[in-house]
Amino acid sequence: MWDTFKTNAHDGMLCEVVSITGADYEAINVYLARPMGDGPYPSIVLIPHRPGWDEFYRETARRFAQHGYVTICPDLYCRFGHGTPTEIASYANSQGGVADNTFLGDCKGCIDYVKSQPYTSQKVGVIGTCSGGRHAYLAACQLEQIDAVVDCWGGKIVAQENDLNQQQPVAPLDYTERLNCPILGIFGNDDKSPSPEDVDILESKLKELNKDYDFYRYDGCGHGFWYYHTDRYRPKAAMDSWEKVLTFFDKHLR
């Protein structure tokens, strides 16, 4: 999967910010990266993390497009205004972040948009890291038309009573029975949210309900070990887990 392209193959992509219809019929911005060509290509909804709609996520969208996926990444914080990613994320999180129902409406809007394009197939995967991992899990349990989901160290899927609030009223774990697609989990054993104990609880629930899942846990890795722009980056584990993600999506979306 990784580094297996043919050196004489035609290669190219188109990337741009476009406006789509999100929750409550509001217009939201998304970053769209897609391979050039007629396709049809499978699609991925790439859900940003708590630090927001940042450069890491635009680069990640282009990486998926490089591997043959139409990738759509929504600006979940667009209702809080516009500025640099750091500025908007700071303000959005000070206000409690995006509500789960709003996120679900925006995610559905992303799915509807890519499925309506002439260059896409009807296969759609969802992936997110950090709070985006939580959101990805929530979407796979609450929305239809998702064929595969990847949870990268999503915190608060297993939530305590004091973790719940008006924006996040229900722990995603409680919706697990509704999960109807395969799930891949990527976790660091030094993480605090989710802790290894949280991952155990999540795995136990998936096993109890006979869900199709694969979890990979990495020693020496904490939260965000894909983030090559931070000191959290663990290159060997990051590339091993990237390979697993690409293999998983290839199996379920192509």
ZIBELQUI-V158279 format. One record per helix or strand of 2 or more residues. SS is the DSSP state (hx for helix, st for strand). FROM is the first residue (numbers start at 1). TO is the last residue. Records with the same first field share a line. If there is no record, write none. Layout:
SS->FROM-TO / FROM-TO
//
This chain:
st->13-21 / 27-35 / 41-47 / 70-74 / 120-129 / 148-152 / 182-188 / 213-218
hx->23-25 / 55-66 / 78-80 / 85-94 / 100-115 / 131-142 / 161-163 / 172-178 / 196-208 / 235-253
//
